[in-house]
Amino acid sequence: MATDKELSDFLKGIEKRAFKRAVYAVRDEDAALDIVQDAMIRLAEKYADRPAEELPLVFQRILSNATMDWFRRQKVRNNVMRNLSDFEGADDDGEFDLLEMLTSADGALGFESAEGTVSREQTLRLIDEAVQMLPTRQREAFLLRYWEEMDVAETASVMGCSEGSVKTHCSRAVHALAKALRAKGFFGATP
Amino acid sequence: MNQPAAHLDHLEARVAQRMAALLHEGARDPGHAVSERLRVAREQALARAREVRQLQTAPAVHVTAGGAGVLGGFFGAWVSKLAMALPAVALVAGLLVIDQQHDQAQMESSVDTDLALLTDDVPPDAYSDAGFAEYLRSNGLTVTR
């Protein structure tokens, strides 16, 4: 059973990222705070007796469910899904070399202020916006896998899908983000 | 698509990690107001967890009809189960009593009828005789059983 301190440390360590994840999903800070609070209370009420090492996985699942519940309550889910699905169709990578684009992105992200024109803050803002524009499933997979640093199996468990789907969502998310950065002139030239 | 798949996967992961590292940086300070609300939410959750733990670990306390408190873990659990089963037991007992009373009432009614027939001056067979029935009707009498 997680002790009071373990639960407190866990929540403290995760709350800001959880808030940001909720903001990406609902695009509203107040709603995101409500969702995080709801998820924290649910965790405390139902899973406080679980061992501390189980808390991250359980909390991510609760946060996903709390976000979905929010959409259900708002009755805008269909609208959001329609808007986000617009981006799914834009996954046409045949026009240019994926490897080249990712290599450029990697280089630009690895060295601060690539080409001396883009500040670190601007880069962050660009990525932030690009993540927000990702389709829901791609964003969830990307954030859980690379932000929360879960492995593929854990991400699949939280998202309720196969490991193959997680890999596909992550791959598409990275390509979409790299494309978005390139479109903003972060690196290379738009073909 | 003739990209070497392993290299592409590796590159994807590295780009993703670099982006995630930047996002980490951005999420570090969401502002004072948000941080405060998150702290309040965390404290509420912790208080709730303490309440739940107390309920789970505290010994059960049951107050009997006479007002006496019964304390205890194992014993308390049995008393609790018994208290939950009590309404069902009372319902079954009530139904059995009603059934018995109904049987008793039927039995008493048939005894009265039998007694009336047997102690009557007229033999029971007379009531099935058409002539006797006509006699009763013509004299304004009715057959009561």
Interface residues (C-beta under 8 A of the other chain):
Chain A: D4 L7 S8 L11 K12 E15 K16 R17 F19 K20 E29 L33 V36 Q37 M40 I41 L43 A44 E45 A48 D49 L98 L99 L102 T103 A105 D106 L109 G110 R120 T123 L124 I127 D128 V131 F142 L143 R145 Y146 W147 C170 S171 A173 V174 H175 L177 A178
Chain B: M1 Q3 H7 L8 D9 L11 E12 A13 R14 V15 A16 Q17 R18 M19 A20 L22 L23 H24 E25 G26 A27 R28 P30 V34 S35 R37 L38 A41 R42 Q44 A45 L46 R48 A49 R50 V52 R53 Q56
